[in-house]
Amino acid sequence: MSDDKSGLDYRISGMAMSDITSALVANFMGGVRRNRMPAAGFLWGPPGIGKTFATYGAARQIGRLTNQEVVIFDVPTSCLEPSDVAGVPFPVSLDGEEQFCRYLGSEWAWFSSVEYEQWMQKQDPSFVAPAGILLFDDLVAAHFQTQAAFFKGVHEGKWGSCTQRKNVMVVGAGNRVSDNAGANDMPTALANRFRHYYAAPTTKDWLLWAGGFREVGETGVIGEPRIHSLVQAYIRRAEDKLSDFDDDVAMRAEKAFASPRSWENVSELIYEGESIDTGEGEANDSRFAKSCMGIIGRGAAMNFLAFIRGSATLVPAEDIIADPLGAPMPPRSELDALHATVTSLETHVKQNLETWEKGMQYGLRPDIVSDLGFLLCQSITRVVMSEFNADERMEAMNSPVFEKMLTKFEDLLDLIEG
């Protein structure tokens, strides 16, 4: 199914990655309730926006809901031959004569099958095969004949001579034909067997993940942020720069473009210890600048480098924690420095939980831009509600700074009541 024919505007109809994760979880749990195979889902979207990550997130959430292990069978579909899907024929002999053939399935088909569970139960009657997701990534990059081999598997759960278990869900993912990412048209007979989800990256979801939250849409945090604070601050400042994929650009000589995946690459570049030398003026001839251009494209890199230069006057988080009411506040005219300061402080508080109150005091100052103050207090509230035990949460909620925060930002009550 080519989106060229569908007329869909993915910027409008696209679902946030957290919504797609929730939809996949609902698919699986619906199958569990009705004692049948979950509905197969297919994720469409431009390269690098997190389609595979959304599927892995669904597996983790299913595992928590069902209190069991959920295994991902990640199949490199673009490399498959039709026989890898439908099975390799081999002869079966009866009374010494070859009578018919069976189709020998691939490893992923065997471990996700009823036959595997039955075979294991012969050795251990109490064995229960784990739940799983068959992830066919880049399915539309496969040859038409290989896609045709999926007809019976996606619809009936038959992969060669293997029968898919009811606690295994099929998920496909791929780029749109218009993305010039090696995708082919999906046969209508195969398309009709999937529930289709049109993915779109959202900065809200991405920033939660980038900041170290365990799952998009949840309040739990881990110590280390996944993305460097400078990159987080820039995306918060320029939300439309998270993904700037343009198929016309992709067809030209420059192959680099901004996406959630490539911004993670830029973050790794910074963490690797590369000197953040942005170059002088428009030349941007430093090694760091050229590396950025080779990851996110020249246009996005130029904007990001300008942001770094503009945020050079950020206030160190340690200075803020030492004196939250007296520490400098970047001027309102220096938005780059403000965003970088707030994001750096968020990261510091997540890694030093005892500093939450002083971080919130900075976010409540009257001289901070109100939107940034709200975002800072929201992030710190998530930390308090998820990382503190019941007694610590109660102590925090009864503190003067917390009461002041609730008076100023009533919207944050949802985080507490949720």
Rosetta blueprint (number, residue, H / E / L):
1 M L
2 S L
3 D H
4 D H
5 K H
6 S H
7 G L
8 L L
9 D L
10 Y H
11 R H
12 I H
13 S H
14 G L
15 M E
16 A L
17 M H
18 S H
19 D H
20 I H
21 T H
22 S H
23 A H
24 L H
25 V H
26 A H
27 N H
28 F H
29 M H
30 G H
31 G H
32 V H
33 R H
34 R H
35 N L
36 R L
37 M L
38 P L
39 A L
40 A L
41 G E
42 F E
43 L E
44 W E
45 G L
46 P L
47 P L
48 G L
49 I L
50 G L
51 K H
52 T H
53 F H
54 A H
55 T H
56 Y H
57 G H
58 A H
59 A H
60 R H
61 Q H
62 I H
63 G H
64 R H
65 L H
66 T H
67 N L
68 Q L
69 E L
70 V E
71 V E
72 I E
73 F E
74 D E
75 V E
76 P E
77 T H
78 S H
79 C H
80 L L
81 E L
82 P H
83 S H
84 D H
85 V H
86 A H
87 G L
88 V E
89 P E
90 F E
91 P E
92 V E
93 S E
94 L E
95 D L
96 G L
97 E E
98 E E
99 Q E
100 F E
101 C E
102 R E
103 Y E
104 L E
105 G L
106 S L
107 E H
108 W H
109 A H
110 W H
111 F H
112 S L
113 S E
114 V H
115 E H
116 Y H
117 E H
118 Q H
119 W H
120 M H
121 Q H
122 K H
123 Q H
124 D L
125 P L
126 S L
127 F L
128 V L
129 A L
130 P L
131 A E
132 G E
133 I E
134 L E
135 L E
136 F E
137 D E
138 D L
139 L H
140 V H
141 A H
142 A L
143 H L
144 F H
145 Q H
146 T H
147 Q H
148 A H
149 A L
150 F H
151 F H
152 K H
153 G H
154 V H
155 H H
156 E H
157 G L
158 K E
159 W E
160 G L
161 S L
162 C E
163 T E
164 Q E
165 R L
166 K L
167 N L
168 V E
169 M E
170 V E
171 V E
172 G E
173 A E
174 G E
175 N L
176 R L
177 V H
178 S H
179 D H
180 N L
181 A L
182 G L
183 A L
184 N L
185 D L
186 M L
187 P L
188 T H
189 A H
190 L H
191 A H
192 N L
193 R L
194 F L
195 R E
196 H E
197 Y E
198 Y E
199 A E
200 A L
201 P L
202 T L
203 T H
204 K H
205 D H
206 W H
207 L H
208 L H
209 W H
210 A H
211 G L
212 G L
213 F E
214 R L
215 E L
216 V L
217 G L
218 E L
219 T L
220 G L
221 V E
222 I L
223 G L
224 E L
225 P L
226 R L
227 I L
228 H L
229 S H
230 L H
231 V H
232 Q H
233 A H
234 Y H
235 I H
236 R H
237 R H
238 A L
239 E H
240 D H
241 K H
242 L L
243 S L
244 D L
245 F L
246 D L
247 D H
248 D H
249 V H
250 A H
251 M H
252 R L
253 A L
254 E L
255 K L
256 A L
257 F L
258 A L
259 S L
260 P H
261 R H
262 S H
263 W H
264 E H
265 N H
266 V H
267 S H
268 E H
269 L H
270 I H
271 Y H
272 E L
273 G L
274 E L
275 S L
276 I L
277 D L
278 T L
279 G L
280 E L
281 G L
282 E L
283 A L
284 N L
285 D L
286 S L
287 R H
288 F H
289 A H
290 K H
291 S H
292 C H
293 M H
294 G H
295 I H
296 I H
297 G L
298 R H
299 G H
300 A H
301 A H
302 M H
303 N H
304 F H
305 L H
306 A H
307 F H
308 I H
309 R H
310 G H
311 S L
312 A L
313 T L
314 L L
315 V L
316 P L
317 A H
318 E H
319 D H
320 I H
321 I H
322 A H
323 D L
324 P L
325 L L
326 G L
327 A L
328 P L
329 M L
330 P L
331 P L
332 R L
333 S L
334 E L
335 L H
336 D H
337 A H
338 L H
339 H H
340 A H
341 T H
342 V H
343 T H
344 S H
345 L H
346 E H
347 T H
348 H H
349 V H
350 K H
351 Q H
352 N L
353 L H
354 E H
355 T H
356 W H
357 E H
358 K H
359 G H
360 M H
361 Q H
362 Y H
363 G H
364 L L
365 R L
366 P L
367 D L
368 I L
369 V L
370 S H
371 D H
372 L H
373 G H
374 F H
375 L H
376 L H
377 C H
378 Q H
379 S H
380 I H
381 T H
382 R H
383 V H
384 V H
385 M H
386 S H
387 E H
388 F L
389 N L
390 A H
391 D H
392 E H
393 R H
394 M H
395 E H
396 A H
397 M H
398 N L
399 S L
400 P H
401 V H
402 F H
403 E H
404 K H
405 M H
406 L H
407 T H
408 K H
409 F L
410 E H
411 D H
412 L H
413 L H
414 D H
415 L H
416 I H
417 E H
418 G L
